[in-house]
Amino acid sequence: MVHALREAARVLRPDGVLIDLRPAVEHCRVGILRAGRFAGLGVARGSLEGQRAAGRSVRQALALKILRQTRSARFRCDVVFSSPAALREWLVEFNESEGEEDAVRLSARAAAARQRGREGGRPAVRIALVMKVLEQGVRPRAPAEV
């Protein structure tokens, strides 16, 4: 991925920026969203290795001065689903290295909680996202003409 970041910096306009937006290195929470309130049901225990590897690549690109970070932000994102089955599909895709066992367990909890609630509610996943604004790093100077 460092090679991809090097290429991105190479083709970036001098005043351009690269936005690195991805999930934080933590497990997402599964719950029910009712009237704007999130009621947690459990944590999706998928592998975080992909997020860790991406973070290492960005840190390496910063250390090599390929890119420089100008701003960053961390915020919460709630992904709302139409049904427990849609939640299960998303969890399987999001946690690609894990089996369906965790997704089935959490979607079953969501289905049961949805039936218990008077207002119904919708299955949801709460994810922490991290955004970094990156610009071209220090460019090597051209050799002086003699």
Residue, then its C-alpha position, 0 to 999 in steps of 0.5 A: m500500500v505504500h507504493a499506492l500512496r507514493e503513486a497517489a502523491r506523485v499524481l496529486r496536484p500541488d494544491g491537491v489533497l488526499i483524504d484517508l477515510r476508514p474505520a478506526v482500529e476498533h470493533c463496531r457495535v451492533g444494536i437497534l436504532r429506535a427514535g434516534r437512540f442506539a441500543g447496543l446488542g453486542v460487538a462484531r469481533g471481526s479481524l482488525e488486521g486490515q485496518r492495522a495494515a492500512g494504518r502502518s502504511v500511512r504512518q510509513a508514508l508520513a515517515l518517508k515524507i511522501l505525504r504530510q498530514t494537515r488535519s484529522a478528525r474522528f467521528r461516529c457513523d451509524v449504518v442502518f439496515s432494513s432488516p436483520a438479514a441485511l445486517r447479517e449480509w453486511l457483517v459477513e462482508f465487513n468482517e471478511s476474514e471471519g465466518e458467519e457465526d458472529a454475523v448470525r448471532l448478532s443478527a438474531r439478537a437484532a431480530a429478537a430485540r426488534q420484536r420485543g420493542r413496541e416501536g420496532g426499531r431498525p438494526a444498526v451498526r455503530i462504527a468509529l471512522v477516522m479521517k486524515v487529510l494528506e498533502q504531498g510531502v517534501r519533494p526533493r529539490a532538482p539538482a542545481e545547474v552548473 
